[in-house]
């Protein structure tokens, strides 16, 4: 009886150790970094774009007087054309139409951007920006 018990324990141990063998993981293949693509850029870069939005965005009067405190983010999307102008400017998830209209107005004022390039040619590229608004102060916040 003791021999059968020892044999059963040995068999269970071998079976358990065989089940815990870890297969070799497959190598992760990272895509190559594309050096033939240059992203479009606002004149002066990201900080200049933030300053431009802060300087030109005005909180609508209706939010200064009647809306309770809240922080709202607006996502503005656009296309940077090969000549550097913005087109197809739109605000996503537009819960507050007057805030969205103001964001669109500001981006329509944008100077020409440095256009993006692909394979050495200027191309249209999609772009986007998030505006965070604190209506209690009112002020534009840093969303990052």
N, C-alpha and C positions, 0 to 999 in steps of 0.2 A: 504494500500500500504506500509506503514511504517512497519507494522508487517511482511509482506512478505519479505521485504528487510532485516530486522533484522534476520528473520528465515534463509534466504539464507546465510547471513554472518556467522551465528552460524554453519550452516551445513558445509560450506567451511572450517571454522576453525577446526572443529572436524575431517573432512576428511584429512586436511593437517597434523594435529598432529598425526593422525593414520599412515600416510605414512612415517613419520620420525622416527618411532620406529626402533631402531637398533637391529638386531638379535644378540644374544650372539655369540661371536666368538668361533670357535672351538679351543680347546686347542692345542698348538703346541707341538708335541712330538719330542724331540731331540733324535737322535740316541745315544746309549751309546758309551762312549769313549772306544776304544778297547785297552785293556791292554795286550792282548796276541800277539800284533804285535810290533816289534822293527825295526825301519828303519835302513838301511845300512848307514854307515858313513865313510867319508874319514878319514885317520889317522890324528888325531889332530883337526878334526872338520871343520866347514865351513870356518873359517878364514885361516886355513892351505890349504884348497883347492884353495881358491882365491890366496894365495901366490904362490902355485904351478903353477897355470895357468899363473900368471904374470911373474914368473921366466922363464917359458919354452916357452911361446908364442912369436914368432918373426913375425913381420909384413913382408910379402913378399916384396922384392925389387920393384916389379912393382907398389905397392901401395905407396911406399915411394917417388917414382920419378914422376909418371905420373898421378896418380889419384888426383882429386881435394879434398878439405876438405870435409869430411863427417864423421858422426858417424854411425857406422854399428853395429847391434847386430846379433850375431850368436847363434842359439839354438843348443846345442849338446845334443843328447840323447844317452843313453847306458843302458845296463843291468848289474847289479852287481850280479855276480854269487854266489852260496853258498860258494865257496872257496875264495871269495873276489876279484877275478879278474874281469875286465870289458870286456864285449863282446858286439857285435852288436852296435858298436859306429858309429853314423851317425850325420850329420849336417842337420837340417831341413830348408826348404825354402832357398835352396842353390842358391842365386843369384850370388855369387862371389866364384867360385870354388877353387881358390887358398887360399882364407881365410878359407874356409870350410876344405880344405885339411890340413891346418896348425892346425886348432882346433882339427881335428881327430888325427893328429900326436901327439899333446900334450896329449890327453887323453889316447892314446896307451902307453905313458910313465908312466902313473899313477901307483903308488905302489898299492898293494892289499888293499882293503877296509875292514873294519869290516863288515861282511855280516849281512843282515837283518834276523830277526827271526819271525816265526809265529807259535803259539802253541808250543814254545820251540824248534822248529827245524829250522835250517838255510835254507833259501829259496832264490831263485833268485828274485830280485826286479828291477823294472824300475827306471831309474834316469835321471836327466837332469840338464843342466847348461847353463846360458846365458853369453856369452862373449860380452862386448861392447867395440868397438874399435874406437878411435879417430885417423884418419889417418893424421891429420895436424901435430901432435906432434912427432912421433906416440906414442900412449900409450894405455894401457888397462884401461877402466873406470869401476867404480863401478856401476853396472846396478840397484842396489836396491834403 
